[in-house]
Amino acid sequence: MDVSDNPVAEIRGITYRAFRSVLRRNAEYITERSVPERLAVLGIPVLVISGAADPVGGRRRPISR
C-alpha cells in the first residue's frame, strides 16, 4: 500500500461537497450494522478494546465499578 507523505495536504485538497459525502456515507456505514455484526463476518477471533466514550452494546455510559 502506498501511503502519502502528507495526508493532511491531500484532505485539504478535496472539495467541501466531497468531504460532506464521505462523512454522510461513513455515518450510514456505522449505523447500518453494529460493531459485533461487522466483526462476526470475519470468522476469526478478535479483541475489541473500547474507550469510555464508545457506546458498547447500546450503552451510552461506561459501566461504573
N, C-alpha and C positions, 0 to 999 in steps of 0.2 A: 504494500500500500504506500502510495506517495503522499507524504504529509507536507504541506506548505510550511515555509519558514515563518510566515506571518499570517496566521488565520484571521487575526483581528482585521487586518487590512482587507482581506477578502470579504469578510462580513460587511465591512463598511461600504464595499463596492456594490452590494445588492440594493435593489430599489425597496422603498418602503412597502409597496404593494406585495412584492415577493416575500419580504420579511413577515408581513402580517399573514400571508398564506401559509408559510411554514409554521407559525405559531398556532394558527387555527387547525391545521392538519395534525400537528403534534397533540393538541388537546383532544381531537377526535380519536386519535390512536390510543391515548391514555384512558379515555372514558369507555372505549369500545369493550375492552376486557380488563379484568383485574390482573395485577402482577402474578398471583399464583396461576391464573389461567394461561397467561403468556409463557410462564416458565414450564408448566406441565407439558406443553407440546415439545419441549426439548428432549424429553425422555431420559434425562440423566439427573443424578442428584445435584442439587445446587444449594448454596448457602447464601441467604439474603440477610444483610445487616441494614436495619432501618434506623434512621435518626429520630430524635424526639419530635421533629416537625412533620415526619412522614406519616400519613394515615395508614394504619396497618389493620387489615381485616375490618374495615369500615369504621374503626375507632377514630375519633378526632383528637383525643388527648392521650398522652403517654400513660402507661399503667404506673400508678404510684406504688412504691414498695414500702 
